[in-house]
Amino acid sequence: MPSQIVYYNNLAISHGKAGDCISCGKCEQACPQHLPIREYLKNVAEKFEKHSIIPTGK
């Protein structure tokens, strides 16, 4: 999984971390596929942010 962690960290620098989600639900309301985006972001944060080199905003 190291290459995925590197990719996530690079993406998080410019787009923010999954753990920064405030769970407002606006993304899910706008999603034409009705995906559970908040749950996906929670899972990504749990898996990738424990290895993250990007400081949290919390």
N, CA, C, O and CB atoms as a CASP TS submission, in Angstrom:
PFRMAT TS
TARGET T0000
AUTHOR 0000-0000-0000
METHOD Language model
MODEL 1
PARENT N/A
ATOM      1  N   MET     1       0.795  -1.201   0.000  1.00  0.00           N
ATOM      2  CA  MET     1       0.000   0.000   0.000  1.00  0.00           C
ATOM      3  C   MET     1       0.845   1.276   0.000  1.00  0.00           C
ATOM      4  O   MET     1       0.260   2.350  -0.139  1.00  0.00           O
ATOM      5  CB  MET     1      -0.909  -0.008   1.183  1.00  0.00           C
ATOM      6  N   PRO     2       2.126   1.247   0.139  1.00  0.00           N
ATOM      7  CA  PRO     2       2.908   2.479   0.183  1.00  0.00           C
ATOM      8  C   PRO     2       2.692   3.424  -0.993  1.00  0.00           C
ATOM      9  O   PRO     2       2.654   4.638  -0.793  1.00  0.00           O
ATOM     10  CB  PRO     2       4.337   2.139   0.257  1.00  0.00           C
ATOM     11  N   SER     3       2.549   2.912  -2.201  1.00  0.00           N
ATOM     12  CA  SER     3       2.364   3.810  -3.336  1.00  0.00           C
ATOM     13  C   SER     3       1.019   4.533  -3.244  1.00  0.00           C
ATOM     14  O   SER     3       0.915   5.685  -3.666  1.00  0.00           O
ATOM     15  CB  SER     3       2.459   3.030  -4.655  1.00  0.00           C
ATOM     16  N   GLN     4      -0.006   3.883  -2.704  1.00  0.00           N
ATOM     17  CA  GLN     4      -1.299   4.526  -2.536  1.00  0.00           C
ATOM     18  C   GLN     4      -1.225   5.620  -1.471  1.00  0.00           C
ATOM     19  O   GLN     4      -1.878   6.656  -1.596  1.00  0.00           O
ATOM     20  CB  GLN     4      -2.365   3.489  -2.162  1.00  0.00           C
ATOM     21  N   ILE     5      -0.438   5.394  -0.435  1.00  0.00           N
ATOM     22  CA  ILE     5      -0.277   6.397   0.613  1.00  0.00           C
ATOM     23  C   ILE     5       0.421   7.628   0.051  1.00  0.00           C
ATOM     24  O   ILE     5       0.032   8.757   0.351  1.00  0.00           O
ATOM     25  CB  ILE     5       0.517   5.823   1.804  1.00  0.00           C
ATOM     26  N   VAL     6       1.440   7.415  -0.755  1.00  0.00           N
ATOM     27  CA  VAL     6       2.144   8.534  -1.388  1.00  0.00           C
ATOM     28  C   VAL     6       1.192   9.306  -2.299  1.00  0.00           C
ATOM     29  O   VAL     6       1.161  10.536  -2.274  1.00  0.00           O
ATOM     30  CB  VAL     6       3.369   8.027  -2.192  1.00  0.00           C
ATOM     31  N   TYR     7       0.426   8.588  -3.093  1.00  0.00           N
ATOM     32  CA  TYR     7      -0.545   9.229  -3.987  1.00  0.00           C
ATOM     33  C   TYR     7      -1.567  10.037  -3.172  1.00  0.00           C
ATOM     34  O   TYR     7      -1.867  11.181  -3.514  1.00  0.00           O
ATOM     35  CB  TYR     7      -1.269   8.163  -4.861  1.00  0.00           C
ATOM     36  N   TYR     8      -2.099   9.443  -2.097  1.00  0.00           N
ATOM     37  CA  TYR     8      -3.064  10.140  -1.253  1.00  0.00           C
ATOM     38  C   TYR     8      -2.453  11.408  -0.659  1.00  0.00           C
ATOM     39  O   TYR     8      -3.078  12.469  -0.688  1.00  0.00           O
ATOM     40  CB  TYR     8      -3.559   9.216  -0.133  1.00  0.00           C
ATOM     41  N   ASN     9      -1.251  11.308  -0.129  1.00  0.00           N
ATOM     42  CA  ASN     9      -0.600  12.472   0.473  1.00  0.00           C
ATOM     43  C   ASN     9      -0.387  13.578  -0.550  1.00  0.00           C
ATOM     44  O   ASN     9      -0.599  14.750  -0.241  1.00  0.00           O
ATOM     45  CB  ASN     9       0.737  12.072   1.092  1.00  0.00           C
ATOM     46  N   ASN    10       0.026  13.229  -1.754  1.00  0.00           N
ATOM     47  CA  ASN    10       0.217  14.239  -2.801  1.00  0.00           C
ATOM     48  C   ASN    10      -1.113  14.888  -3.183  1.00  0.00           C
ATOM     49  O   ASN    10      -1.171  16.100  -3.389  1.00  0.00           O
ATOM     50  CB  ASN    10       0.874  13.609  -4.044  1.00  0.00           C
ATOM     51  N   LEU    11      -2.154  14.112  -3.276  1.00  0.00           N
ATOM     52  CA  LEU    11      -3.472  14.638  -3.612  1.00  0.00           C
ATOM     53  C   LEU    11      -4.010  15.522  -2.483  1.00  0.00           C
ATOM     54  O   LEU    11      -4.636  16.551  -2.738  1.00  0.00           O
ATOM     55  CB  LEU    11      -4.449  13.488  -3.898  1.00  0.00           C
ATOM     56  N   ALA    12      -3.764  15.117  -1.249  1.00  0.00           N
ATOM     57  CA  ALA    12      -4.254  15.868  -0.097  1.00  0.00           C
ATOM     58  C   ALA    12      -3.615  17.249   0.018  1.00  0.00           C
ATOM     59  O   ALA    12      -4.229  18.170   0.558  1.00  0.00           O
ATOM     60  CB  ALA    12      -4.002  15.087   1.169  1.00  0.00           C
ATOM     61  N   ILE    13      -2.407  17.399  -0.475  1.00  0.00           N
ATOM     62  CA  ILE    13      -1.739  18.701  -0.417  1.00  0.00           C
ATOM     63  C   ILE    13      -2.542  19.761  -1.158  1.00  0.00           C
ATOM     64  O   ILE    13      -2.702  20.878  -0.667  1.00  0.00           O
ATOM     65  CB  ILE    13      -0.326  18.605  -1.005  1.00  0.00           C
ATOM     66  N   SER    14      -3.042  19.417  -2.325  1.00  0.00           N
ATOM     67  CA  SER    14      -3.746  20.419  -3.128  1.00  0.00           C
ATOM     68  C   SER    14      -5.269  20.381  -2.983  1.00  0.00           C
ATOM     69  O   SER    14      -5.937  21.371  -3.279  1.00  0.00           O
ATOM     70  CB  SER    14      -3.390  20.236  -4.567  1.00  0.00           C
ATOM     71  N   HIS    15      -5.831  19.244  -2.528  1.00  0.00           N
ATOM     72  CA  HIS    15      -7.291  19.128  -2.483  1.00  0.00           C
ATOM     73  C   HIS    15      -7.858  18.925  -1.085  1.00  0.00           C
ATOM     74  O   HIS    15      -9.077  18.888  -0.922  1.00  0.00           O
ATOM     75  CB  HIS    15      -7.724  17.998  -3.348  1.00  0.00           C
ATOM     76  N   GLY    16      -7.016  18.794  -0.084  1.00  0.00           N
ATOM     77  CA  GLY    16      -7.492  18.570   1.271  1.00  0.00           C
ATOM     78  C   GLY    16      -7.583  17.090   1.593  1.00  0.00           C
ATOM     79  O   GLY    16      -7.576  16.236   0.706  1.00  0.00           O
ATOM     80  N   LYS    17      -7.669  16.812   2.875  1.00  0.00           N
ATOM     81  CA  LYS    17      -7.702  15.442   3.362  1.00  0.00           C
ATOM     82  C   LYS    17      -9.140  14.973   3.517  1.00  0.00           C
ATOM     83  O   LYS    17     -10.046  15.775   3.743  1.00  0.00           O
ATOM     84  CB  LYS    17      -6.954  15.323   4.693  1.00  0.00           C
ATOM     85  N   ALA    18      -9.338  13.681   3.395  1.00  0.00           N
ATOM     86  CA  ALA    18     -10.661  13.089   3.579  1.00  0.00           C
ATOM     87  C   ALA    18     -11.187  13.365   4.986  1.00  0.00           C
ATOM     88  O   ALA    18     -12.389  13.548   5.180  1.00  0.00           O
ATOM     89  CB  ALA    18     -10.613  11.575   3.315  1.00  0.00           C
ATOM     90  N   GLY    19     -10.293  13.394   5.957  1.00  0.00           N
ATOM     91  CA  GLY    19     -10.681  13.648   7.341  1.00  0.00           C
ATOM     92  C   GLY    19     -11.143  15.063   7.600  1.00  0.00           C
ATOM     93  O   GLY    19     -11.668  15.346   8.677  1.00  0.00           O
ATOM     94  N   ASP    20     -10.965  15.960   6.649  1.00  0.00           N
ATOM     95  CA  ASP    20     -11.424  17.342   6.792  1.00  0.00           C
ATOM     96  C   ASP    20     -12.912  17.485   6.482  1.00  0.00           C
ATOM     97  O   ASP    20     -13.479  18.564   6.655  1.00  0.00           O
ATOM     98  CB  ASP    20     -10.620  18.255   5.882  1.00  0.00           C
ATOM     99  N   CYS    21     -13.540  16.418   6.031  1.00  0.00           N
ATOM    100  CA  CYS    21     -14.970  16.432   5.703  1.00  0.00           C
ATOM    101  C   CYS    21     -15.767  16.812   6.946  1.00  0.00           C
ATOM    102  O   CYS    21     -15.523  16.283   8.031  1.00  0.00           O
ATOM    103  CB  CYS    21     -15.433  15.046   5.154  1.00  0.00           C
ATOM    104  N   ILE    22     -16.720  17.728   6.788  1.00  0.00           N
ATOM    105  CA  ILE    22     -17.561  18.139   7.914  1.00  0.00           C
ATOM    106  C   ILE    22     -18.914  17.417   7.916  1.00  0.00           C
ATOM    107  O   ILE    22     -19.779  17.723   8.737  1.00  0.00           O
ATOM    108  CB  ILE    22     -17.781  19.651   7.873  1.00  0.00           C
ATOM    109  N   SER    23     -19.095  16.473   7.012  1.00  0.00           N
ATOM    110  CA  SER    23     -20.302  15.639   6.918  1.00  0.00           C
ATOM    111  C   SER    23     -21.580  16.451   6.737  1.00  0.00           C
ATOM    112  O   SER    23     -22.614  16.135   7.324  1.00  0.00           O
ATOM    113  CB  SER    23     -20.430  14.783   8.154  1.00  0.00           C
ATOM    114  N   CYS    24     -21.500  17.484   5.931  1.00  0.00           N
ATOM    115  CA  CYS    24     -22.688  18.312   5.682  1.00  0.00           C
ATOM    116  C   CYS    24     -23.661  17.637   4.710  1.00  0.00           C
ATOM    117  O   CYS    24     -24.855  17.934   4.726  1.00  0.00           O
ATOM    118  CB  CYS    24     -22.270  19.679   5.129  1.00  0.00           C
ATOM    119  N   GLY    25     -23.158  16.733   3.869  1.00  0.00           N
ATOM    120  CA  GLY    25     -24.013  16.004   2.945  1.00  0.00           C
ATOM    121  C   GLY    25     -24.250  16.665   1.603  1.00  0.00           C
ATOM    122  O   GLY    25     -24.942  16.102   0.755  1.00  0.00           O
ATOM    123  N   LYS    26     -23.690  17.853   1.388  1.00  0.00           N
ATOM    124  CA  LYS    26     -23.904  18.549   0.109  1.00  0.00           C
ATOM    125  C   LYS    26     -23.377  17.748  -1.070  1.00  0.00           C
ATOM    126  O   LYS    26     -23.975  17.759  -2.146  1.00  0.00           O
ATOM    127  CB  LYS    26     -23.235  19.917   0.133  1.00  0.00           C
ATOM    128  N   CYS    27     -22.272  17.057  -0.878  1.00  0.00           N
ATOM    129  CA  CYS    27     -21.702  16.250  -1.963  1.00  0.00           C
ATOM    130  C   CYS    27     -22.638  15.106  -2.339  1.00  0.00           C
ATOM    131  O   CYS    27     -22.798  14.787  -3.517  1.00  0.00           O
ATOM    132  CB  CYS    27     -20.325  15.693  -1.555  1.00  0.00           C
ATOM    133  N   GLU    28     -23.251  14.496  -1.338  1.00  0.00           N
ATOM    134  CA  GLU    28     -24.165  13.390  -1.614  1.00  0.00           C
ATOM    135  C   GLU    28     -25.442  13.876  -2.294  1.00  0.00           C
ATOM    136  O   GLU    28     -26.000  13.174  -3.137  1.00  0.00           O
ATOM    137  CB  GLU    28     -24.511  12.655  -0.321  1.00  0.00           C
ATOM    138  N   GLN    29     -25.906  15.064  -1.938  1.00  0.00           N
ATOM    139  CA  GLN    29     -27.082  15.626  -2.590  1.00  0.00           C
ATOM    140  C   GLN    29     -26.810  15.916  -4.057  1.00  0.00           C
ATOM    141  O   GLN    29     -27.705  15.788  -4.892  1.00  0.00           O
ATOM    142  CB  GLN    29     -27.527  16.898  -1.880  1.00  0.00           C
ATOM    143  N   ALA    30     -25.587  16.303  -4.374  1.00  0.00           N
ATOM    144  CA  ALA    30     -25.222  16.651  -5.748  1.00  0.00           C
ATOM    145  C   ALA    30     -24.810  15.443  -6.582  1.00  0.00           C
ATOM    146  O   ALA    30     -24.732  15.543  -7.807  1.00  0.00           O
ATOM    147  CB  ALA    30     -24.103  17.653  -5.737  1.00  0.00           C
ATOM    148  N   CYS    31     -24.547  14.311  -5.948  1.00  0.00           N
ATOM    149  CA  CYS    31     -24.028  13.137  -6.650  1.00  0.00           C
ATOM    150  C   CYS    31     -25.127  12.459  -7.468  1.00  0.00           C
ATOM    151  O   CYS    31     -26.120  12.002  -6.902  1.00  0.00           O
ATOM    152  CB  CYS    31     -23.421  12.139  -5.649  1.00  0.00           C
ATOM    153  N   PRO    32     -24.963  12.389  -8.797  1.00  0.00           N
ATOM    154  CA  PRO    32     -25.983  11.751  -9.625  1.00  0.00           C
ATOM    155  C   PRO    32     -26.053  10.228  -9.436  1.00  0.00           C
ATOM    156  O   PRO    32     -27.050   9.606  -9.803  1.00  0.00           O
ATOM    157  CB  PRO    32     -25.718  12.066 -11.078  1.00  0.00           C
ATOM    158  N   GLN    33     -25.006   9.631  -8.867  1.00  0.00           N
ATOM    159  CA  GLN    33     -25.015   8.188  -8.616  1.00  0.00           C
ATOM    160  C   GLN    33     -25.522   7.843  -7.212  1.00  0.00           C
ATOM    161  O   GLN    33     -25.646   6.667  -6.869  1.00  0.00           O
ATOM    162  CB  GLN    33     -23.615   7.622  -8.807  1.00  0.00           C
ATOM    163  N   HIS    34     -25.815   8.865  -6.403  1.00  0.00           N
ATOM    164  CA  HIS    34     -26.312   8.682  -5.032  1.00  0.00           C
ATOM    165  C   HIS    34     -25.358   7.828  -4.200  1.00  0.00           C
ATOM    166  O   HIS    34     -25.778   6.932  -3.468  1.00  0.00           O
ATOM    167  CB  HIS    34     -27.703   8.037  -5.052  1.00  0.00           C
ATOM    168  N   LEU    35     -24.073   8.125  -4.329  1.00  0.00           N
ATOM    169  CA  LEU    35     -23.044   7.387  -3.592  1.00  0.00           C
ATOM    170  C   LEU    35     -22.982   7.864  -2.147  1.00  0.00           C
ATOM    171  O   LEU    35     -23.262   9.033  -1.880  1.00  0.00           O
ATOM    172  CB  LEU    35     -21.667   7.549  -4.269  1.00  0.00           C
ATOM    173  N   PRO    36     -22.623   6.992  -1.208  1.00  0.00           N
ATOM    174  CA  PRO    36     -22.461   7.377   0.187  1.00  0.00           C
ATOM    175  C   PRO    36     -21.072   8.018   0.401  1.00  0.00           C
ATOM    176  O   PRO    36     -20.202   7.426   1.040  1.00  0.00           O
ATOM    177  CB  PRO    36     -22.646   6.139   1.115  1.00  0.00           C
ATOM    178  N   ILE    37     -20.885   9.192  -0.121  1.00  0.00           N
ATOM    179  CA  ILE    37     -19.574   9.851  -0.146  1.00  0.00           C
ATOM    180  C   ILE    37     -19.031  10.085   1.261  1.00  0.00           C
ATOM    181  O   ILE    37     -17.837   9.905   1.497  1.00  0.00           O
ATOM    182  CB  ILE    37     -19.667  11.181  -0.891  1.00  0.00           C
ATOM    183  N   ARG    38     -19.880  10.478   2.182  1.00  0.00           N
ATOM    184  CA  ARG    38     -19.401  10.732   3.558  1.00  0.00           C
ATOM    185  C   ARG    38     -18.816   9.456   4.168  1.00  0.00           C
ATOM    186  O   ARG    38     -17.796   9.509   4.855  1.00  0.00           O
ATOM    187  CB  ARG    38     -20.557  11.267   4.451  1.00  0.00           C
ATOM    188  N   GLU    39     -19.448   8.331   3.922  1.00  0.00           N
ATOM    189  CA  GLU    39     -18.934   7.054   4.436  1.00  0.00           C
ATOM    190  C   GLU    39     -17.615   6.696   3.753  1.00  0.00           C
ATOM    191  O   GLU    39     -16.686   6.216   4.403  1.00  0.00           O
ATOM    192  CB  GLU    39     -19.971   5.923   4.222  1.00  0.00           C
ATOM    193  N   TYR    40     -17.533   6.930   2.437  1.00  0.00           N
ATOM    194  CA  TYR    40     -16.290   6.667   1.708  1.00  0.00           C
ATOM    195  C   TYR    40     -15.150   7.526   2.258  1.00  0.00           C
ATOM    196  O   TYR    40     -14.044   7.028   2.464  1.00  0.00           O
ATOM    197  CB  TYR    40     -16.481   6.937   0.200  1.00  0.00           C
ATOM    198  N   LEU    41     -15.417   8.815   2.497  1.00  0.00           N
ATOM    199  CA  LEU    41     -14.375   9.697   3.023  1.00  0.00           C
ATOM    200  C   LEU    41     -13.930   9.262   4.417  1.00  0.00           C
ATOM    201  O   LEU    41     -12.746   9.335   4.746  1.00  0.00           O
ATOM    202  CB  LEU    41     -14.874  11.143   3.060  1.00  0.00           C
ATOM    203  N   LYS    42     -14.872   8.814   5.227  1.00  0.00           N
ATOM    204  CA  LYS    42     -14.532   8.321   6.558  1.00  0.00           C
ATOM    205  C   LYS    42     -13.599   7.114   6.456  1.00  0.00           C
ATOM    206  O   LYS    42     -12.609   7.028   7.182  1.00  0.00           O
ATOM    207  CB  LYS    42     -15.809   7.949   7.339  1.00  0.00           C
ATOM    208  N   ASN    43     -13.917   6.182   5.553  1.00  0.00           N
ATOM    209  CA  ASN    43     -13.079   4.996   5.363  1.00  0.00           C
ATOM    210  C   ASN    43     -11.690   5.356   4.851  1.00  0.00           C
ATOM    211  O   ASN    43     -10.694   4.797   5.309  1.00  0.00           O
ATOM    212  CB  ASN    43     -13.747   4.031   4.396  1.00  0.00           C
ATOM    213  N   VAL    44     -11.620   6.283   3.908  1.00  0.00           N
ATOM    214  CA  VAL    44     -10.319   6.726   3.382  1.00  0.00           C
ATOM    215  C   VAL    44      -9.492   7.353   4.494  1.00  0.00           C
ATOM    216  O   VAL    44      -8.301   7.070   4.616  1.00  0.00           O
ATOM    217  CB  VAL    44     -10.506   7.735   2.220  1.00  0.00           C
ATOM    218  N   ALA    45     -10.112   8.201   5.305  1.00  0.00           N
ATOM    219  CA  ALA    45      -9.396   8.845   6.406  1.00  0.00           C
ATOM    220  C   ALA    45      -8.838   7.804   7.378  1.00  0.00           C
ATOM    221  O   ALA    45      -7.695   7.912   7.821  1.00  0.00           O
ATOM    222  CB  ALA    45     -10.323   9.822   7.151  1.00  0.00           C
ATOM    223  N   GLU    46      -9.644   6.801   7.706  1.00  0.00           N
ATOM    224  CA  GLU    46      -9.194   5.758   8.634  1.00  0.00           C
ATOM    225  C   GLU    46      -8.009   4.974   8.084  1.00  0.00           C
ATOM    226  O   GLU    46      -7.091   4.626   8.826  1.00  0.00           O
ATOM    227  CB  GLU    46     -10.338   4.805   8.945  1.00  0.00           C
ATOM    228  N   LYS    47      -8.030   4.699   6.792  1.00  0.00           N
ATOM    229  CA  LYS    47      -6.983   3.867   6.190  1.00  0.00           C
ATOM    230  C   LYS    47      -5.705   4.625   5.848  1.00  0.00           C
ATOM    231  O   LYS    47      -4.608   4.088   5.994  1.00  0.00           O
ATOM    232  CB  LYS    47      -7.511   3.223   4.951  1.00  0.00           C
ATOM    233  N   PHE    48      -5.839   5.862   5.398  1.00  0.00           N
ATOM    234  CA  PHE    48      -4.682   6.573   4.868  1.00  0.00           C
ATOM    235  C   PHE    48      -4.102   7.638   5.795  1.00  0.00           C
ATOM    236  O   PHE    48      -2.904   7.914   5.726  1.00  0.00           O
ATOM    237  CB  PHE    48      -5.051   7.205   3.589  1.00  0.00           C
ATOM    238  N   GLU    49      -4.900   8.230   6.642  1.00  0.00           N
ATOM    239  CA  GLU    49      -4.391   9.363   7.407  1.00  0.00           C
ATOM    240  C   GLU    49      -3.541   8.963   8.599  1.00  0.00           C
ATOM    241  O   GLU    49      -2.831   9.803   9.152  1.00  0.00           O
ATOM    242  CB  GLU    49      -5.527  10.197   7.878  1.00  0.00           C
ATOM    243  N   LYS    50      -3.592   7.722   9.003  1.00  0.00           N
ATOM    244  CA  LYS    50      -2.686   7.305  10.077  1.00  0.00           C
ATOM    245  C   LYS    50      -1.254   7.226   9.568  1.00  0.00           C
ATOM    246  O   LYS    50      -0.312   7.216  10.361  1.00  0.00           O
ATOM    247  CB  LYS    50      -3.120   5.946  10.658  1.00  0.00           C
ATOM    248  N   HIS    51      -1.080   7.167   8.226  1.00  0.00           N
ATOM    249  CA  HIS    51       0.243   7.146   7.604  1.00  0.00           C
ATOM    250  C   HIS    51       0.567   8.460   6.903  1.00  0.00           C
ATOM    251  O   HIS    51       1.577   8.565   6.207  1.00  0.00           O
ATOM    252  CB  HIS    51       0.333   6.000   6.613  1.00  0.00           C
ATOM    253  N   SER    52      -0.281   9.450   7.086  1.00  0.00           N
ATOM    254  CA  SER    52      -0.152  10.691   6.346  1.00  0.00           C
ATOM    255  C   SER    52       1.015  11.539   6.843  1.00  0.00           C
ATOM    256  O   SER    52       1.355  11.534   8.026  1.00  0.00           O
ATOM    257  CB  SER    52      -1.434  11.479   6.437  1.00  0.00           C
ATOM    258  N   ILE    53       1.611  12.262   5.909  1.00  0.00           N
ATOM    259  CA  ILE    53       2.665  13.209   6.273  1.00  0.00           C
ATOM    260  C   ILE    53       2.120  14.631   6.264  1.00  0.00           C
ATOM    261  O   ILE    53       2.847  15.580   6.560  1.00  0.00           O
ATOM    262  CB  ILE    53       3.864  13.088   5.310  1.00  0.00           C
ATOM    263  N   ILE    54       0.831  14.779   5.922  1.00  0.00           N
ATOM    264  CA  ILE    54       0.189  16.084   5.852  1.00  0.00           C
ATOM    265  C   ILE    54      -0.425  16.367   7.224  1.00  0.00           C
ATOM    266  O   ILE    54      -1.179  15.538   7.732  1.00  0.00           O
ATOM    267  CB  ILE    54      -0.898  16.133   4.710  1.00  0.00           C
ATOM    268  N   PRO    55      -0.121  17.524   7.843  1.00  0.00           N
ATOM    269  CA  PRO    55      -0.697  17.813   9.160  1.00  0.00           C
ATOM    270  C   PRO    55      -2.212  17.979   9.070  1.00  0.00           C
ATOM    271  O   PRO    55      -2.733  18.467   8.067  1.00  0.00           O
ATOM    272  CB  PRO    55      -0.061  19.079   9.758  1.00  0.00           C
ATOM    273  N   THR    56      -2.907  17.571  10.122  1.00  0.00           N
ATOM    274  CA  THR    56      -4.360  17.716  10.144  1.00  0.00           C
ATOM    275  C   THR    56      -4.717  19.138  10.509  1.00  0.00           C
ATOM    276  O   THR    56      -3.948  19.835  11.171  1.00  0.00           O
ATOM    277  CB  THR    56      -5.004  16.726  11.132  1.00  0.00           C
ATOM    278  N   GLY    57      -5.891  19.563  10.074  1.00  0.00           N
ATOM    279  CA  GLY    57      -6.382  20.887  10.399  1.00  0.00           C
ATOM    280  C   GLY    57      -7.169  20.896  11.685  1.00  0.00           C
ATOM    281  O   GLY    57      -7.760  21.914  12.045  1.00  0.00           O
ATOM    282  N   LYS    58      -7.187  19.778  12.383  1.00  0.00           N
ATOM    283  CA  LYS    58      -8.002  19.667  13.612  1.00  0.00           C
ATOM    284  C   LYS    58      -7.164  19.883  14.835  1.00  0.00           C
ATOM    285  O   LYS    58      -7.677  19.827  15.952  1.00  0.00           O
ATOM    286  CB  LYS    58      -8.682  18.306  13.697  1.00  0.00           C
TER
END
